[in-house]
Amino acid sequence: MNLRKYQDGDYEAIQDSVEPMTIQGDINLVKDLGVHLTATEGGSVVAVGGIIMTGDDEGEVWLKLSKNNLNKRILARILKEGYIILKDSFGLSRLTAKIQEGFCSGIRLATAFGFKPTDETIDILGHHYRIYEQWL
């Protein structure tokens, strides 16, 4: 499995996806507002994610995964390494992530990355999301 800089079309390349940390809106409209990475295996995109700058010292983490790779330990390691690279690239004080309520895999992933739930929630296209945060 390899990690590389995000390229146009990577987000759409994952058809059988889950989004443990969702993005509100179109990645193509905000891709220049942060840093984003792509994980590939055998030439196929298996995960995309990144940090979108939402303020001078704040960012929002997003992640989209192929369902076929949810249980792979190596993907978890690559995601953690990618997250550390992205997090350390900015001088941020706070990161947030939107996790769909009741999505246990997303909650576990956010917790493993050091995020904690807040009282903030948001509805996106009829789905209820809780805002998780991490102070750096």
N, C-alpha and C positions, 0 to 999 in steps of 0.2 A: 504494500500500500504506500502511495506517495502523497505528499502534500505540496501544493503549488499555489501561486497567486490565482485568485478568481478571474475567470474570463467570461465575456458575454456568452450567454447560452448555457452556462453551467447549471444555473438554478432550474431551468426548464428541462435539462437533461435527466433529472431524477423524476420519473413518472410515478413510481410506486413508493410514494414518500410519506413521511411523518415529519412534523415540525415541532420538536420539543420546545424550542424557543422561537416563537413566530415573529414574523416581520409584518408590520402594518403597512400595506400598500405594495408598490412595485419596486423590487430591488433595483431595477434599471434606473429608477428615478433618484435613488439615494446612494448608488454604488460609489460615487465620487466623494461621499461624505465620511469615509472611513477606510478600513482595510478589511479585505475579505479573502478567504482561502478556500481551496477545493481539495478534497481527498479523492484520489482515483485508485482503482484497482483493475489491472488488466485492461487499461484503456477506457474503462467506464467510470463515470462520476458516481461516487457512493455517498458523498457528503459535501455540503457547502455551508459556509457560515462566516460570520465576521462581527465587527463592531462598527456601528453607525454612530458618528459623533452627534450628540443631541444638545450639546452646550460646550462652553469653553473647557470644562474639565469633567464632563459626563458623557457616557456612551451607552448604547443599547446593543446587547448581544443577540444574535439570531443564529439559527441552525436548522438545516433541512437535511434529513437522512433518508437513504434508501431503506425500505422495510426489510429487504433481503439481508441487510448487514447490521441489524439492530443488536444481535447477540455476539458479535465478534469482539473479542478482547483487544485485538490489535487496533480496531477502529476506535475503541475507547481511549487507548493510549495516544493515538494520533490526534484525536479531538482534544485531549488534555494538553498535549504539546502545542497544538495550534492555538488553543485558548491562551496559554501562557505567552506565546510569541505575540499575539495580538494585544493582550492586556499590557504587556511590558513595552509595547511600541508607543503608547500614549502616556502622557503624564496625568492620568485621570484620578479623580478622587472617588467617583461613584460609577458603577455599572448597573444597568437594569436589564431585565429579561421578562418577556410576556409568556406565561405558561398557562395553557388551557386548564381550567379547573377540572380536577378528577383525572388528569392525564398522568398516571403514576410514573411512567418512564421519564417524562419531562421533569417532573418534580424531583425524582431521584438524581437525574443528571444535573439539574440546577444546584441541588444541595451538595453534590459531589464537587462541584466547581466553587463552592463557598457562598452561594446565594442564599438569602433568607427571605421568606415571604413578607410582604407589607400588607397594609390594609387597603391599598389601592387596587381597584379592579377596572376592567374595560371590556366593552362588548365589541367584537369585530365580526361582522357578517353573521350575526345570530349566535355566536359562541362567546362564552364568558371566560375571561382571562384574568389571572392574578398577576400583579407586578411583583417580581422578586428583585432584590437589590444586593449589591456587594459594595461595601465601603473599602477603598484601597488605601 
